[in-house]
Amino acid sequence: MSVPQLGDEQRGEEILAVFDTAFGELLAADPAAFRVKFRKMAASAFAFYRGTACLFYHDLDSGNAEWGGGRGLSGPYLDERTSRVWIHGDLHAENFGTYMDSGGRLVFNVNDFDEAYVGPFTWDLKRFAASVALIGYAKALSDAQITELVTVYAAAYRERIHALATGAKSDEVPPFTLDTAQGPLLDALRDARALTRFGLLESMTEIRDFERRFAPGGGSIELDAATRYKVLAAFDGYLETLPESSLTRPDSYRVKDVVGRRGIGIGSAGLPSYNILLEGNSDALENDVVIYIKQAQTPAVSRHITDPAIRDYFQHEGHRTVISQRALQAHADPWLGWTELDGAGQLVAEVSPYAVDLEWDDIDDPEEIAEVVADLGRATATMHAAADDTSGESLVPFSTERAIDAAIAADEEGFAPLLVDFAHSYGARARADHQIFVDLFRNGRIPGL
């Protein structure tokens, strides 16, 4: 076993301290779930990066000039407005995929809003840029090719923000749909279209006594009577958070069955969750709907945003997640809502049969990667532009696209190089951190495991 250098030892202690702040309580409550999470993170530098938004924001807020200069909300392109934009919070290259919007249209866009918050718009762009560097490195692309990819992303983002700021309305910019998408984005949409609600129900449920119920096994946990009662009471509270347009058929919300689940993914380790089977939009068994209730987490970025007006805007983390998603995502899931359970905020949404994530395994040609990255830049800009004075929320009471457009216009030439430099430097940092983390984990140095 190689002996780590002093710098690695110090960085290891720093990583452990950040992990303790971000994961300590959940890890203590469910060490087994975190052993699964950490083994997934050990698989690659990108998997490690996905699971460590907490470390990313700790580093951004460290004042290290190499990673953006300045502490807190200071830095290039940031002012009173551009540091107060609704951001995704965990914008990496794999957090894009398909969903069916409230109008019944399949859309490819940003997904997974668990980390969404209000903060500097450049933090989203930097997190994405570093993820491109990690993917490029894993695909053995040269530094020059990675530079080109990040430049393409920056240019596409800049172009779309400028278009939105100078006349085009968000609803006039076509989303990525079966009619407008190309390449891997269109492939994902076509894969989603081939999926069915019946197929999802067949994988999770069975028919017993002429009624659909959750099937045993497959990760489901039978609930005792007291827990079931608490979950159903939380469900009643959730119904009050839905927009009236979602309550068109009251029978749609008749509960057929409830089971427990335990989150063991990279982002949901240790978080208790429940699945509820509902009647759906007709009495037919193939139209039943599965929703989940999941304890919402504290977003990593929120630990570095100290404005009480932002913090106090949200009732709890479930409320924050839903309000953020509704602000950032046009035509969000009509089942999206929030509730409380055992004093903790909960996120409620449909287990969608039409969710397909963008898969990078077969996207290897540099030209094709560049086309995808450009589309994701446009999607990022459209997302940032959606959540402002027109979103129905008062937390960001100005036009974000105009504020961002003006900030970039003040130094057009420096915009892409800022993201390129960050991508290379932080990508290298993440690769080194991954190796440090693997050594900490395999040598039993992560407390609580």
Sequence and secondary structure as in RCSB ss.txt:
>XXXX:A:sequence
MSVPQLGDEQRGEEILAVFDTAFGELLAADPAAFRVKFRKMAASAFAFYRGTACLFYHDLDSGNAEWGGGRGLSG
PYLDERTSRVWIHGDLHAENFGTYMDSGGRLVFNVNDFDEAYVGPFTWDLKRFAASVALIGYAKALSDAQITELV
TVYAAAYRERIHALATGAKSDEVPPFTLDTAQGPLLDALRDARALTRFGLLESMTEIRDFERRFAPGGGSIELDA
ATRYKVLAAFDGYLETLPESSLTRPDSYRVKDVVGRRGIGIGSAGLPSYNILLEGNSDALENDVVIYIKQAQTPA
VSRHITDPAIRDYFQHEGHRTVISQRALQAHADPWLGWTELDGAGQLVAEVSPYAVDLEWDDIDDPEEIAEVVAD
LGRATATMHAAADDTSGESLVPFSTERAIDAAIAADEEGFAPLLVDFAHSYGARARADHQIFVDLFRNGRIPGL
>XXXX:A:secstr
     HHHHHHHHHHHHHHHHHHHHHHHH HHHHHHHHHHHHT HHHHHHT HHHHHHHHTTB GGGTSBSTT S
TT  TTTTSEEE SS  TTSEEEEE TTS EEEEE   TT EEE HHHHHHHHHHHHHHHHHHTT  HHHHHHHH
HHHHHHHHHHHHHHHTT  GGGS  B TTT  HHHHHHHHHHHH  HHHHHHHHEEEETTEEEE S TT B   H
HHHHHHHHHHHHHHTTS GGG S GGGG EEEEEEEE  STTTTT EEEEEEE  SSSSGGG EEEEEEE    G
GGGG   HHHHTT SSHHHHHHHHHHHHSTT  TT EEEEETTEEEEEEE  TT  B   TT   HHHHHHHHHH
HHHHHHHHHHHSSTTTT SSS S HHHHHHHHHHTTHHHHHHHHHHHHHHHHHHHHHHHHHHHHHHHTT STT 
